[in-house]
Amino acid sequence: MNAARSFNNWRKYRQTVSELGRMSNRELNDLGIARGDIEYIARAAAR
């Protein structure tokens, strides 16, 4: 994997963690996401 792609994946991961992290527990629950699953979901989204 090249450096540009790795950087873009990292950026997408950080953005997803940030956006989900700003949501309330109720908003996350409405989406079916537990707060503890945010990093896992962000890693999957960054692929």
Secondary structure, DSSP 8 states (H G I E B T S, - for coil): --HHHHHHHHHHHHHHHHHHHTS-HHHHHHTT--GGGHHHHHHHHT-
